[in-house]
Amino acid sequence: MPHFLTAGEAGRWKPCTVNAMRSIAAHHILPQIGRRRVRDITPEEVARWHLDVKAASTTERMALSTLSGLMVYAEDHPDNPQSLAAARQ
């Protein structure tokens, strides 16, 4: 997660987006997923997590977007030991 947020901060995200992503991660993603490797997170866990955050519609959209971005980042950076691509090798 830290690599994903740092990459966004250094690249294409505006400061308000970085702050929103960090807040969403701290309050809605990390409490349930923690510091686990992306490859260890199952589709069932993501679905269960999504149902848990669904109660707050704006938060849900932003949280899902943040988690989705994290997953894409992990796929695009196979040299990162937490990436899905590294897990598949």
MOPAC internal coordinates of N, CA, C and O (Angstrom, degrees):
PM7 1SCF
backbone

  N    0.0000 0     0.00 0     0.00 0    0    0    0
  C    1.4414 1     0.00 0     0.00 0    1    0    0
  C    1.5283 1   111.24 1     0.00 0    2    1    0
  O    1.2310 1   119.28 1   136.72 1    3    2    1
  N    1.3335 1   118.97 1   -43.28 1    3    2    1
  C    1.4607 1   118.37 1  -179.74 1    5    3    2
  C    1.5234 1   112.94 1   -60.66 1    6    5    3
  O    1.2310 1   119.93 1   141.54 1    7    6    5
  N    1.3485 1   117.73 1   -38.46 1    7    6    5
  C    1.4654 1   120.52 1   179.50 1    9    7    6
  C    1.5194 1   110.16 1   -64.07 1   10    9    7
  O    1.2310 1   120.48 1   137.92 1   11   10    9
  N    1.3168 1   116.69 1   -42.08 1   11   10    9
  C    1.4651 1   122.51 1   179.69 1   13   11   10
  C    1.5300 1   110.45 1   -60.68 1   14   13   11
  O    1.2310 1   120.04 1   131.61 1   15   14   13
  N    1.3195 1   117.53 1   -48.39 1   15   14   13
  C    1.4570 1   121.17 1  -178.80 1   17   15   14
  C    1.5254 1   111.80 1   -67.22 1   18   17   15
  O    1.2310 1   120.44 1   140.43 1   19   18   17
  N    1.3201 1   116.77 1   -39.57 1   19   18   17
  C    1.4637 1   120.51 1   178.71 1   21   19   18
  C    1.5227 1   110.67 1   -65.27 1   22   21   19
  O    1.2310 1   120.26 1   139.77 1   23   22   21
  N    1.3194 1   117.10 1   -40.23 1   23   22   21
  C    1.4723 1   120.73 1   178.83 1   25   23   22
  C    1.5289 1   110.65 1   -63.05 1   26   25   23
  O    1.2310 1   120.38 1   137.92 1   27   26   25
  N    1.3072 1   116.87 1   -42.08 1   27   26   25
  C    1.4668 1   120.33 1   178.31 1   29   27   26
  C    1.5102 1   111.54 1   -65.88 1   30   29   27
  O    1.2310 1   120.56 1   140.73 1   31   30   29
  N    1.3003 1   116.53 1   -39.27 1   31   30   29
  C    1.4558 1   122.84 1  -179.97 1   33   31   30
  C    1.5277 1   110.38 1   -63.29 1   34   33   31
  O    1.2310 1   121.16 1   138.51 1   35   34   33
  N    1.3247 1   115.39 1   -41.49 1   35   34   33
  C    1.4600 1   120.68 1  -177.46 1   37   35   34
  C    1.5273 1   112.44 1   -79.28 1   38   37   35
  O    1.2310 1   120.65 1   165.25 1   39   38   37
  N    1.3051 1   116.35 1   -14.75 1   39   38   37
  C    1.4596 1   119.32 1  -174.19 1   41   39   38
  C    1.5049 1   114.90 1  -114.41 1   42   41   39
  O    1.2310 1   121.13 1    72.81 1   43   42   41
  N    1.3070 1   115.44 1  -107.19 1   43   42   41
  C    1.4532 1   121.93 1  -163.96 1   45   43   42
  C    1.5274 1   115.91 1   -91.08 1   46   45   43
  O    1.2310 1   119.05 1   171.49 1   47   46   45
  N    1.3130 1   119.42 1    -8.51 1   47   46   45
  C    1.4634 1   120.21 1  -174.38 1   49   47   46
  C    1.5179 1   112.53 1   -88.58 1   50   49   47
  O    1.2310 1   121.41 1   -36.36 1   51   50   49
  N    1.3252 1   114.91 1   143.64 1   51   50   49
  C    1.4575 1   120.95 1   173.36 1   53   51   50
  C    1.5323 1   107.63 1   -77.76 1   54   53   51
  O    1.2310 1   120.13 1   -22.80 1   55   54   53
  N    1.3329 1   117.36 1   157.20 1   55   54   53
  C    1.4651 1   119.82 1  -179.66 1   57   55   54
  C    1.5342 1   114.12 1   -54.42 1   58   57   55
  O    1.2310 1   120.11 1   142.32 1   59   58   57
  N    1.3342 1   117.39 1   -37.68 1   59   58   57
  C    1.4656 1   118.74 1   179.96 1   61   59   58
  C    1.5325 1   110.98 1   -67.65 1   62   61   59
  O    1.2310 1   119.82 1   148.12 1   63   62   61
  N    1.3271 1   117.95 1   -31.88 1   63   62   61
  C    1.4638 1   121.43 1   176.66 1   65   63   62
  C    1.5212 1   110.18 1   -68.35 1   66   65   63
  O    1.2310 1   120.53 1   137.02 1   67   66   65
  N    1.3182 1   116.59 1   -42.98 1   67   66   65
  C    1.4664 1   121.19 1   178.43 1   69   67   66
  C    1.5290 1   109.57 1   -59.80 1   70   69   67
  O    1.2310 1   120.25 1   133.83 1   71   70   69
  N    1.3284 1   117.13 1   -46.17 1   71   70   69
  C    1.4668 1   120.72 1   179.50 1   73   71   70
  C    1.5227 1   111.28 1   -62.08 1   74   73   71
  O    1.2310 1   120.25 1   137.42 1   75   74   73
  N    1.3343 1   117.12 1   -42.58 1   75   74   73
  C    1.4702 1   120.71 1   179.38 1   77   75   74
  C    1.5227 1   110.74 1   -64.75 1   78   77   75
  O    1.2310 1   120.06 1   136.36 1   79   78   77
  N    1.3311 1   117.49 1   -43.64 1   79   78   77
  C    1.4696 1   121.21 1   179.76 1   81   79   78
  C    1.5239 1   110.78 1   -63.05 1   82   81   79
  O    1.2310 1   120.44 1   136.63 1   83   82   81
  N    1.3218 1   116.77 1   -43.37 1   83   82   81
  C    1.4743 1   120.38 1   179.12 1   85   83   82
  C    1.5295 1   110.59 1   -62.16 1   86   85   83
  O    1.2310 1   120.41 1   137.26 1   87   86   85
  N    1.3184 1   116.82 1   -42.74 1   87   86   85
  C    1.4589 1   121.01 1   179.71 1   89   87   86
  C    1.5291 1   111.26 1   -65.01 1   90   89   87
  O    1.2310 1   120.68 1   133.69 1   91   90   89
  N    1.3210 1   116.31 1   -46.31 1   91   90   89
  C    1.4700 1   121.03 1   178.50 1   93   91   90
  C    1.5246 1   109.62 1   -60.05 1   94   93   91
  O    1.2310 1   120.50 1   134.78 1   95   94   93
  N    1.3325 1   116.65 1   -45.22 1   95   94   93
  C    1.4679 1   120.12 1   179.91 1   97   95   94
  C    1.5294 1   110.48 1   -61.02 1   98   97   95
  O    1.2310 1   120.45 1   134.21 1   99   98   97
  N    1.3251 1   116.75 1   -45.79 1   99   98   97
  C    1.4639 1   120.85 1  -176.97 1  101   99   98
  C    1.5282 1   112.90 1   -66.31 1  102  101   99
  O    1.2310 1   120.39 1   144.60 1  103  102  101
  N    1.3205 1   116.86 1   -35.40 1  103  102  101
  C    1.4643 1   119.77 1  -174.08 1  105  103  102
  C    1.5325 1   115.05 1   -98.66 1  106  105  103
  O    1.2310 1   120.20 1   155.82 1  107  106  105
  N    1.3292 1   117.21 1   -24.18 1  107  106  105
  C    1.4643 1   118.12 1  -171.90 1  109  107  106
  C    1.5252 1   115.52 1  -126.51 1  110  109  107
  O    1.2310 1   119.92 1   160.62 1  111  110  109
  N    1.3121 1   117.76 1   -19.38 1  111  110  109
  C    1.4693 1   119.33 1  -178.23 1  113  111  110
  C    1.5252 1   110.58 1  -105.98 1  114  113  111
  O    1.2310 1   120.31 1   122.95 1  115  114  113
  N    1.3139 1   117.01 1   -57.05 1  115  114  113
  C    1.4639 1   120.35 1  -175.78 1  117  115  114
  C    1.5307 1   114.45 1   -62.31 1  118  117  115
  O    1.2310 1   118.74 1   144.55 1  119  118  117
  N    1.3487 1   120.00 1   -35.45 1  119  118  117
  C    1.4709 1   117.52 1   178.30 1  121  119  118
  C    1.5314 1   113.36 1   -59.62 1  122  121  119
  O    1.2310 1   119.75 1   148.32 1  123  122  121
  N    1.3126 1   118.07 1   -31.68 1  123  122  121
  C    1.4684 1   119.90 1  -178.84 1  125  123  122
  C    1.5224 1   112.29 1   -97.15 1  126  125  123
  O    1.2310 1   120.11 1   143.93 1  127  126  125
  N    1.3039 1   117.39 1   -36.07 1  127  126  125
  C    1.4643 1   120.52 1  -176.17 1  129  127  126
  C    1.5282 1   110.63 1   -93.95 1  130  129  127
  O    1.2310 1   120.81 1   146.96 1  131  130  129
  N    1.3105 1   116.06 1   -33.04 1  131  130  129
  C    1.4571 1   120.40 1   178.32 1  133  131  130
  C    1.5123 1   112.99 1    67.59 1  134  133  131
  O    1.2310 1   120.75 1    34.09 1  135  134  133
  N    1.3111 1   116.17 1  -145.91 1  135  134  133
  C    1.4715 1   121.56 1  -176.53 1  137  135  134
  C    1.5197 1   110.87 1  -101.47 1  138  137  135
  O    1.2310 1   121.01 1  -150.26 1  139  138  137
  N    1.3210 1   115.68 1    29.74 1  139  138  137
  C    1.4647 1   119.91 1   179.85 1  141  139  138
  C    1.5259 1   110.36 1   -72.96 1  142  141  139
  O    1.2310 1   121.44 1   -22.55 1  143  142  141
  N    1.2951 1   114.86 1   157.45 1  143  142  141
  C    1.4654 1   120.29 1   176.21 1  145  143  142
  C    1.5268 1   108.97 1   -73.62 1  146  145  143
  O    1.2310 1   121.19 1   -34.88 1  147  146  145
  N    1.3105 1   115.33 1   145.12 1  147  146  145
  C    1.4659 1   120.68 1  -179.80 1  149  147  146
  C    1.5242 1   110.77 1   -55.82 1  150  149  147
  O    1.2310 1   120.58 1   140.27 1  151  150  149
  N    1.3185 1   116.50 1   -39.73 1  151  150  149
  C    1.4671 1   120.06 1  -177.77 1  153  151  150
  C    1.5275 1   113.27 1   -65.08 1  154  153  151
  O    1.2310 1   120.39 1   161.78 1  155  154  153
  N    1.3385 1   116.86 1   -18.22 1  155  154  153
  C    1.4577 1   120.68 1  -179.77 1  157  155  154
  C    1.5320 1   113.54 1   -90.59 1  158  157  155
  O    1.2310 1   120.23 1   176.84 1  159  158  157
  N    1.3215 1   117.17 1    -3.16 1  159  158  157
  C    1.4635 1   121.39 1  -179.11 1  161  159  158
  C    1.5247 1   108.25 1   -91.35 1  162  161  159
  O    1.2310 1   120.53 1   -56.44 1  163  162  161
  N    1.3192 1   116.60 1   123.56 1  163  162  161
  C    1.4654 1   120.94 1  -176.36 1  165  163  162
  C    1.5273 1   111.33 1   -90.33 1  166  165  163
  O    1.2310 1   120.30 1   -23.31 1  167  166  165
  N    1.3342 1   117.03 1   156.69 1  167  166  165
  C    1.4669 1   120.05 1   175.31 1  169  167  166
  C    1.5334 1   112.07 1   -57.27 1  170  169  167
  O    1.2310 1   120.52 1   145.59 1  171  170  169
  N    1.3144 1   116.61 1   -34.41 1  171  170  169
  C    1.4603 1   120.39 1   179.22 1  173  171  170
  C    1.5296 1   110.80 1   -64.77 1  174  173  171
  O    1.2310 1   120.47 1   140.29 1  175  174  173
  N    1.3265 1   116.70 1   -39.71 1  175  174  173
  C    1.4664 1   120.28 1   178.20 1  177  175  174
  C    1.5267 1   111.13 1   -65.72 1  178  177  175
  O    1.2310 1   120.34 1   140.78 1  179  178  177
  N    1.3225 1   116.96 1   -39.22 1  179  178  177
  C    1.4664 1   120.69 1   177.94 1  181  179  178
  C    1.5256 1   109.61 1   -64.44 1  182  181  179
  O    1.2310 1   119.96 1   137.37 1  183  182  181
  N    1.3164 1   117.68 1   -42.63 1  183  182  181
  C    1.4649 1   121.18 1   178.95 1  185  183  182
  C    1.5297 1   110.88 1   -63.35 1  186  185  183
  O    1.2310 1   120.20 1   137.77 1  187  186  185
  N    1.3142 1   117.22 1   -42.23 1  187  186  185
  C    1.4683 1   121.57 1   178.67 1  189  187  186
  C    1.5280 1   110.05 1   -65.62 1  190  189  187
  O    1.2310 1   120.56 1   136.90 1  191  190  189
  N    1.3308 1   116.54 1   -43.10 1  191  190  189
  C    1.4623 1   121.73 1   177.27 1  193  191  190
  C    1.5280 1   110.24 1   -60.45 1  194  193  191
  O    1.2310 1   120.85 1   136.35 1  195  194  193
  N    1.3232 1   115.98 1   -43.65 1  195  194  193
  C    1.4596 1   120.83 1  -178.57 1  197  195  194
  C    1.5251 1   110.78 1   -61.42 1  198  197  195
  O    1.2310 1   119.90 1   138.95 1  199  198  197
  N    1.2976 1   117.80 1   -41.05 1  199  198  197
  C    1.4691 1   121.00 1   176.90 1  201  199  198
  C    1.5332 1   111.10 1   -63.82 1  202  201  199
  O    1.2310 1   120.54 1   142.92 1  203  202  201
  N    1.3265 1   116.57 1   -37.08 1  203  202  201
  C    1.4594 1   120.48 1   179.53 1  205  203  202
  C    1.5267 1   112.68 1   -65.51 1  206  205  203
  O    1.2310 1   120.19 1   142.03 1  207  206  205
  N    1.3421 1   117.25 1   -37.97 1  207  206  205
  C    1.4734 1   120.12 1  -178.64 1  209  207  206
  C    1.5180 1   112.82 1   -88.27 1  210  209  207
  O    1.2310 1   120.74 1   169.88 1  211  210  209
  N    1.3052 1   116.19 1   -10.12 1  211  210  209
  C    1.4610 1   120.42 1  -174.43 1  213  211  210
  C    1.5355 1   113.20 1   -62.18 1  214  213  211
  O    1.2310 1   119.69 1   158.99 1  215  214  213
  N    1.2997 1   118.20 1   -21.01 1  215  214  213
  C    1.4621 1   122.16 1  -177.77 1  217  215  214
  C    1.5392 1   112.19 1   -58.57 1  218  217  215
  O    1.2310 1   120.18 1   145.14 1  219  218  217
  N    1.3008 1   117.25 1   -34.86 1  219  218  217
  C    1.4661 1   120.78 1   178.79 1  221  219  218
  C    1.5195 1   108.49 1  -105.81 1  222  221  219
  O    1.2310 1   120.00 1   -77.51 1  223  222  221
  N    1.3207 1   117.60 1   102.49 1  223  222  221
  C    1.4636 1   121.50 1  -169.05 1  225  223  222
  C    1.5289 1   113.91 1   -58.92 1  226  225  223
  O    1.2310 1   119.02 1   134.82 1  227  226  225
  N    1.3216 1   119.47 1   -45.18 1  227  226  225
  C    1.4606 1   120.67 1   179.33 1  229  227  226
  C    1.5157 1   110.30 1   -65.93 1  230  229  227
  O    1.2310 1   120.78 1   135.62 1  231  230  229
  N    1.3029 1   116.11 1   -44.38 1  231  230  229
  C    1.4540 1   121.20 1   178.36 1  233  231  230
  C    1.5140 1   110.04 1   -61.34 1  234  233  231
  O    1.2310 1   120.57 1   138.45 1  235  234  233
  N    1.3212 1   116.52 1   -41.55 1  235  234  233
  C    1.4600 1   120.73 1  -179.54 1  237  235  234
  C    1.5204 1   111.13 1   -58.51 1  238  237  235
  O    1.2310 1   120.67 1   131.29 1  239  238  237
  N    1.3156 1   116.32 1   -48.71 1  239  238  237
  C    1.4695 1   119.30 1  -178.70 1  241  239  238
  C    1.5294 1   111.40 1   -61.49 1  242  241  239
  O    1.2310 1   120.76 1   134.68 1  243  242  241
  N    1.3190 1   116.15 1   -45.32 1  243  242  241
  C    1.4639 1   119.64 1  -178.89 1  245  243  242
  C    1.5268 1   111.29 1   -68.75 1  246  245  243
  O    1.2310 1   120.18 1   140.07 1  247  246  245
  N    1.3239 1   117.26 1   -39.93 1  247  246  245
  C    1.4624 1   120.43 1   179.21 1  249  247  246
  C    1.5207 1   111.02 1   -65.13 1  250  249  247
  O    1.2310 1   120.53 1   136.79 1  251  250  249
  N    1.3230 1   116.59 1   -43.21 1  251  250  249
  C    1.4646 1   120.39 1   178.98 1  253  251  250
  C    1.5215 1   110.12 1   -64.67 1  254  253  251
  O    1.2310 1   120.39 1   139.24 1  255  254  253
  N    1.3209 1   116.86 1   -40.76 1  255  254  253
  C    1.4597 1   121.07 1   177.59 1  257  255  254
  C    1.5247 1   110.90 1   -62.84 1  258  257  255
  O    1.2310 1   120.35 1   137.99 1  259  258  257
  N    1.3174 1   116.94 1   -42.01 1  259  258  257
  C    1.4663 1   121.01 1   179.40 1  261  259  258
  C    1.5251 1   111.00 1   -64.89 1  262  261  259
  O    1.2310 1   120.14 1   133.60 1  263  262  261
  N    1.3253 1   117.33 1   -46.40 1  263  262  261
  C    1.4599 1   120.48 1   178.99 1  265  263  262
  C    1.5238 1   110.88 1   -64.38 1  266  265  263
  O    1.2310 1   120.40 1   139.73 1  267  266  265
  N    1.3207 1   116.84 1   -40.27 1  267  266  265
  C    1.4608 1   121.02 1   178.45 1  269  267  266
  C    1.5288 1   110.18 1   -62.01 1  270  269  267
  O    1.2310 1   120.73 1   135.79 1  271  270  269
  N    1.3166 1   116.21 1   -44.21 1  271  270  269
  C    1.4645 1   120.35 1   178.24 1  273  271  270
  C    1.5134 1   111.81 1   -61.63 1  274  273  271
  O    1.2310 1   120.77 1   140.42 1  275  274  273
  N    1.3321 1   116.14 1   -39.58 1  275  274  273
  C    1.4643 1   120.80 1   177.39 1  277  275  274
  C    1.5246 1   110.60 1   -61.13 1  278  277  275
  O    1.2310 1   120.23 1   136.35 1  279  278  277
  N    1.3244 1   117.16 1   -43.65 1  279  278  277
  C    1.4637 1   121.27 1  -179.72 1  281  279  278
  C    1.5374 1   111.07 1   -64.41 1  282  281  279
  O    1.2310 1   120.41 1   137.77 1  283  282  281
  N    1.3355 1   116.83 1   -42.23 1  283  282  281
  C    1.4652 1   120.73 1   178.33 1  285  283  282
  C    1.5255 1   109.95 1   -64.83 1  286  285  283
  O    1.2310 1   120.69 1   136.91 1  287  286  285
  N    1.3188 1   116.29 1   -43.09 1  287  286  285
  C    1.4623 1   120.35 1   178.16 1  289  287  286
  C    1.5298 1   110.40 1   -58.24 1  290  289  287
  O    1.2310 1   120.67 1   135.56 1  291  290  289
  N    1.3214 1   116.33 1   -44.44 1  291  290  289
  C    1.4659 1   120.47 1  -179.80 1  293  291  290
  C    1.5271 1   111.05 1   -61.99 1  294  293  291
  O    1.2310 1   120.47 1   140.77 1  295  294  293
  N    1.3205 1   116.70 1   -39.23 1  295  294  293
  C    1.4724 1   120.51 1   178.12 1  297  295  294
  C    1.5282 1   111.36 1   -66.52 1  298  297  295
  O    1.2310 1   120.50 1   142.32 1  299  298  297
  N    1.3377 1   116.65 1   -37.68 1  299  298  297
  C    1.4621 1   121.50 1  -175.85 1  301  299  298
  C    1.5257 1   113.72 1   -80.05 1  302  301  299
  O    1.2310 1   120.16 1   170.28 1  303  302  301
  N    1.3195 1   117.29 1    -9.72 1  303  302  301
  C    1.4608 1   121.00 1  -178.01 1  305  303  302
  C    1.5307 1   109.84 1  -124.19 1  306  305  303
  O    1.2310 1   120.48 1  -107.62 1  307  306  305
  N    1.3259 1   116.68 1    72.38 1  307  306  305
  C    1.4677 1   120.24 1  -176.06 1  309  307  306
  C    1.5206 1   113.72 1   -64.89 1  310  309  307
  O    1.2310 1   119.89 1   162.45 1  311  310  309
  N    1.3399 1   117.82 1   -17.55 1  311  310  309
  C    1.4647 1   119.91 1   178.40 1  313  311  310
  C    1.5259 1   111.63 1   -76.22 1  314  313  311
  O    1.2310 1   120.36 1   165.21 1  315  314  313
  N    1.3220 1   116.91 1   -14.79 1  315  314  313
  C    1.4596 1   121.56 1   177.17 1  317  315  314
  C    1.5295 1   107.41 1   -76.68 1  318  317  315
  O    1.2310 1   119.47 1   -53.70 1  319  318  317
  N    1.3250 1   118.61 1   126.30 1  319  318  317
  C    1.4755 1   120.47 1  -176.70 1  321  319  318
  C    1.5288 1   113.74 1   -62.52 1  322  321  319
  O    1.2310 1   119.88 1   164.67 1  323  322  321
  N    1.3418 1   117.83 1   -15.33 1  323  322  321
  C    1.4548 1   120.53 1   179.49 1  325  323  322
  C    1.5245 1   112.27 1   -90.67 1  326  325  323
  O    1.2310 1   120.08 1   179.31 1  327  326  325
  N    1.3150 1   117.46 1    -0.69 1  327  326  325
  C    1.4631 1   119.94 1  -172.98 1  329  327  326
  C    1.5164 1   112.91 1   -74.12 1  330  329  327
  O    1.2310 1   121.60 1   -26.38 1  331  330  329
  N    1.3150 1   114.54 1   153.62 1  331  330  329
  C    1.4651 1   120.79 1   176.65 1  333  331  330
  C    1.5192 1   110.58 1   -67.88 1  334  333  331
  O    1.2310 1   120.80 1   143.70 1  335  334  333
  N    1.3324 1   116.08 1   -36.30 1  335  334  333
  C    1.4582 1   119.18 1   179.98 1  337  335  334
  C    1.5220 1   111.04 1   -62.44 1  338  337  335
  O    1.2310 1   120.06 1   139.55 1  339  338  337
  N    1.3227 1   117.48 1   -40.45 1  339  338  337
  C    1.4696 1   120.93 1   178.45 1  341  339  338
  C    1.5224 1   110.10 1   -65.48 1  342  341  339
  O    1.2310 1   120.55 1   145.20 1  343  342  341
  N    1.3272 1   116.54 1   -34.80 1  343  342  341
  C    1.4614 1   120.11 1  -179.75 1  345  343  342
  C    1.5206 1   111.84 1   -68.49 1  346  345  343
  O    1.2310 1   120.29 1   152.52 1  347  346  345
  N    1.3096 1   117.05 1   -27.48 1  347  346  345
  C    1.4723 1   121.03 1  -176.90 1  349  347  346
  C    1.5158 1   112.79 1   -83.46 1  350  349  347
  O    1.2310 1   119.89 1   167.45 1  351  350  349
  N    1.3250 1   117.82 1   -12.55 1  351  350  349
  C    1.4718 1   120.57 1  -177.18 1  353  351  350
  C    1.5163 1   111.29 1   -78.93 1  354  353  351
  O    1.2310 1   120.10 1   180.00 1  355  354  353

